[in-house]
Amino acid sequence: MQYSISHDDQSAARQLRPVVITVVVAKLAVFALLMTTINLQAPMPVAIELAEMR
């Protein structure tokens, strides 16, 4: 009886593994996309850059 319960747990874990991997990869992809959009700065016009240097 204990063997069948252990087998069911392993079977459920095997079935959920692709789902967990997919969710983790999706979260990493969203995080990477958000970080790149946050860190990208709009290019400043030349006149503003010259004014800042003076």
N, C-alpha and C positions, 0 to 999 in steps of 0.2 A: 504494500500500500504506500509506504513512504517513497518507494522508487517511482511510482506513477506521479506523485505530487512533485517530486524533484524533476522528473522528465517534463511535466507540464510547465514548470517555471522556466526551464531552459528553452523550451519551444517558444514560449511567449517572448523571452528575451531575444531569441533569434529573429522572430517576426518583427519586433520593434526596432531592432538595430538599424535597418535602412531609414526608418522614419527619423530616428534620433540623429543620424548622420546628416540627413537632408536638412533638418531644422538647424543644426549647428552650422552647416555650410551656408545656409541662407542668412542666418544672423550675422556671420562674419562678412558676407558679401554686402549686406545692408550697412553694417558698421563701416566698412571700407569706403563705400560710396558716400556715406554721410561725412566721413572725415575728409575725403578729397574735396567735396563741395564746400566744406567749412574753411579749409585751409587755402583754397584758391582765392587770390585777391584780384580784383579788377585792375587792369593796367591804368595807371594815372596818366593824364595828358602831360605833355612835355612842359607846358606853361606852369602847371602846378609843381612839377619837380624842380624847375628852375627857381620858382618863388621860395620853395622850401630850402634850397641850397643857400639863398642869400640871407 
